[in-house]
Amino acid sequence: MPLLDAMKSFMHIGVSGHWGRAAVFVALLQGLSVAADPRPYDYASGADDFIETRQALLNRDWSGAMQTLQNLSERNPAMHDSAEFHNLMGFVWRQKGPQYLPRSIEHYHQSLRIEPSHVQAREYLGQAYLMMNRVDLARDQLQRIESLCMSRRCDPWLSLNRAIESHAPPR
């Protein structure tokens, strides 16, 4: 619903009292702020499926995170069509060490084949390229993130830009 239509509906929704209309207005604004989030992918889709994985990641338990993703994949083969599944798989492989970068990058590429606008997968792919000293490829991902976010102020852009700026060239 376009903003103007939403505002017109807001005025006629039949919520009584100043505070009732104010609560609806706040909810409307919150909905607009979610819609205006520069990340074009939906964290909520499948979010319940990844709760255990995200908890393991927060605890830096890479093996546990990998196990939860493998279990999820076995229970639900459709996960192989999920951009977020491949993004998380890529993240876990990257965290396990540089010897796993090819697997990590393969998962990020699969995530982006499914959902080219997945800016977090682009950020993490850029981080993997930095681990390979491929600053040129990391910068390419940074430019794509800027284009998707339509600014330099989204978290994935800021994070990858900091990593590129602090990356020491190989000796």
N, C-alpha and C positions, 0 to 999 in steps of 0.2 A: 504494500500500500504506500503510495507516495506520501511524503511528509505532510503536504497541505491537506490531503484527504484524511490522514491520521489526526491532524489537529482539529479538523471539522468534526470528525467522529467523536473526538475527545470531549468536545463541548456539548454533545448531545447524547452521551451514553447513559444518562439517568443515574449517575452516582450522586447521592445527595450529600450536601454539606461541603464546605470549603476543604476540609482535611481529606475527605474521600476523593474529591477531584484532584487534590494535590498528590495523593498517593498514586493515582492512575497516571498523572502527568510524569511523576518521577519514574514509574515503570516504563512509560513510553520513552523517556529520555535514555533509560538504561538500555532498552532495546535498540535505540538508535546508536548508542555508543558501541554496542556489540556489533551492529551492522557496519559501523565505521572503522572497526579494527582493521589495521593494515594487513593482517595475515589473512589471505584469501581462503585458507583451508579451515575446516571445521574441527576444532579440537574435541568437540562433544561427540562427534560420530565415532562410535566404537570406544569411547573413553572408558566405559565400564569394563571392557575387555582388557584394558591395559593397566588397570589399577595395580595389580600385583607386580607387573613389570616396572612401572614407574616407582613403586616403593623400593624394589631391589636396586634400581638405578640411583635413587636418593641415598641409599646405603652403600653405594659404590660396589655392590655385589654383582659383578659382571656375569659370573657363572649362574647365579640365581636368576638374573634378568634373562639370560639366554634360555635357561630351562623353562621359565614361564612363557616365553615366546614360542618355544618348541611345543610345549603342552597345548598352548592356544592354537597353534597351527594344526596339531593332530586332532584336536576336538572340532575345529572349524576350518576345513580346507579353504573356505572362501577368504580366509585371512591373506592368502597369497595374492589376492586382488586388492589389498588394502595398502594405500600409500603410507599410512602411519606405521603399519606393521613393518614394512621394508625400511622406513626411516629409523625405527627403533632397532631393527636388526643391524643396520649399518652402524648405528651409534655404538651398540654393544661390541661388535667386531673391532671397531676403531679403538675403543677403550682397552680392549684386550692386548693391544700392542701393534707395532708397525708391521710385524710379519703377517698380520691379518688385514692390512689395508686393501689388497685386491678384493677380498670378500666384502669388506665394508663399502667400497666404491661401487661394487656390483649391486648391492642393495640400495644405495642412494640412487643409482641410475634407474633401477626398477621402480622406486618410489616416484621418481620424476616422470617416468613413462606413464605411470598411472595418473599422476596429478602434477603436471608441469608447474603449477603455481605454489607448490608446497615449499614455502620459503625456508622453513627450518631444515628440510632435507638439503636445500641449496647451501645454507649456512654450514651444515655439517660436512657436506661434500667439499666445500672450500677449506674447512679445517683439515680434512683428509689430504687434500692437495698440498697444503702447507707442510704436513708431516712428510710429504714426498719432495719438499723444496720446489714445488711447482707454483710459485707465487703468481705467475701469469694465469694459470687456470683458476686459482683462488680469486683473483681480481675479476675474472669473467663472471664467476658466481656472485660476487659482490655487486657488479653492475646489474645482473639479472634480478637480484633481490631489490635493489633500488627501484628498478622499473616496476616490479610487482607491488612493492609497498608504496610507490609513488612519492617516496621521500627517503631521506637518510636518517630518519628518526625512529625506525622500527627496531626492535631488539635484535633480530637476526642480522640486520645490516650493521648495527653498532658493534655487536660482538665479533663478527667476522672482520670488520674494519680494524678493530683493536688488535686482533690476532695478526692481521697482515702487517700493521704498523710495528708491532713488536717482534715480528719474525726476523730472526738473525739469519743472514745468508750462510750457506754452507762454506766451510773453510777449505 
